[in-house]
Amino acid sequence: QKEVEQNSGPLSVPEGAIASLNCTYSDRVSQSFFWYRQYSGKSPELIMSIYSNGDKEDGRFTAQLNKASQYVSLLIRDSQPSDSATYLCAASSNAGGTSYGKLTFGQGTILTVHP
Amino acid sequence: EAGVTQFPSHSVIEKGQTVTLRCDPISGHDNLYWYRRVMGKEIKFLLHFVKESKQDESGMPNNRFLAERTGGTYSTLKVQPAELEDSGVYFCASSQDPHSGMSHEQFFGPGTRLTVL
């Protein structure tokens, strides 16, 4: 079992729709979660971080975390063609010890927003 | 504020040769990480520096990989001798001091695409 798993997609949504990206993790020590967006040939770009159970909203993006279910999601409202990219879910442990900060990534979900 | 920079952007070498990758983190970021993405696989952690000290090198594949961060500023990752399976994209990321609250947000550089022939 992979430590961080994402629905690999690809996910295709029409412009203006809500895109829903999902991620599960297996390591209960994980406490910090991140969503990165990566355009083809570019570096991962941090778009959301979430540390507590519940929802966190930033513009058109909402991250949701449920630690009991070990589940993280990202909702993109009013999807635009410019949102077309690979979305990476990552987890880290900020507990004490040597492994704090190290990110464990999922394989990514390719999102296509079509006009 | 300048982001994380990496050099070179691409490198093509033959098996058995040596390659050195460089990463300049965001100014003031104590934490520096190296990651690698092999084709078709997820991004994987290699190691983590806090200033000039190696905090965690559990992801380094073998002793052909050597990372340094002299003076706690830029870092180099040397592969010697390179093997075919070392091909991939090597990313560097940096974050602030671990006790400053926002520390776990890592910012990535553009990556170095390494091809070993």
Interface residues (C-beta under 8 A of the other chain):
Chain A: K2 V4 S32 F34 Y36 K42 S43 P44 E45 L46 S49 L88 S92 N94 T98 S99 Y100 G101 K102 L103 T104 F105 G106 Q107 G108
Chain B: V4 N31 Y33 Y35 K41 E42 I43 K44 F45 H48 Q55 D56 S58 G59 F91 A93 S95 P98 S103 H104 E105 Q106 F107 F108 G109 P110 G111
